C-alpha cells in the first residue's frame, strides 16, 4: 500500500464516525451529500478503479476504502447508476478484511459499515454472510433480513431497477410499493 492512501482514509473515518451522526448516516439528505461531494468525491474518482490489494494496508485503510466505495457513491450519485458502480470493489475489500480478522478489533459501528457492502450485494452468498455477520453483531438484523429476502426472492434489489435501466416485474413493483426500497 502507498502512503497516499492513509490521509484520505483518516479524513474519511474521522468525518464518518466523529462529524456525522447516525441520523446523517441513514437519512442524511442534501446537506450531507454536499459535504461528501466537497470533501470526498475527488478520492472516489481517483481511486475507484484501483486493485483491491491497494486498500489492504491496514484494518483502518480497508474500512476507509469500504466507506469510500460503498457509502460515498450512494450520497454522491443518488438516482444515478454510479451509486452502485464500486459495490464490487467494496465487497472484495470487505471479504479480504474479514478473512484477515480485521473486523474483530473494530468498534460495533465500524464493523457495521465494514459489513454493509455484503448487505448491499445482489448475490445470495454474500447476503447469507451479511445475515450471519449482522446477526452476530446484533445490529441492523432486521435490515439484513429484509435485504436477504429481496435477493432470495428476486436475485436483485427491485428498487434499483429504474436507475439501472432494468425492467421490473409486477411482483418487484409490489415489493417496492410495500416499502422494500432502502
HELIX and SHEET records of a PDB file:
HELIX    1   1 UNK A    4  UNK A   14  1                                  11    
HELIX    2   2 UNK A   15  UNK A   19  3                                   5    
HELIX    3   3 UNK A   22  UNK A   27  1                                   6    
HELIX    4   4 UNK A   30  UNK A   47  1                                  18    
HELIX    5   5 UNK A   52  UNK A   55  5                                   4    
HELIX    6   6 UNK A   59  UNK A   66  1                                   8    
HELIX    7   7 UNK A   67  UNK A   71  3                                   5    
HELIX    8   8 UNK A   72  UNK A   76  1                                   5    
HELIX    9   9 UNK A   81  UNK A   84  5                                   4    
HELIX   10  10 UNK A   87  UNK A   99  1                                  13    
HELIX   11  11 UNK A  108  UNK A  119  1                                  12    
HELIX   12  12 UNK A  124  UNK A  137  1                                  14    
HELIX   13  13 UNK A  141  UNK A  154  1                                  14    
HELIX   14  14 UNK A  158  UNK A  160  5                                   3    
HELIX   15  15 UNK A  161  UNK A  164  1                                   4    
HELIX   16  16 UNK A  170  UNK A  177  1                                   8    
END                                                                             
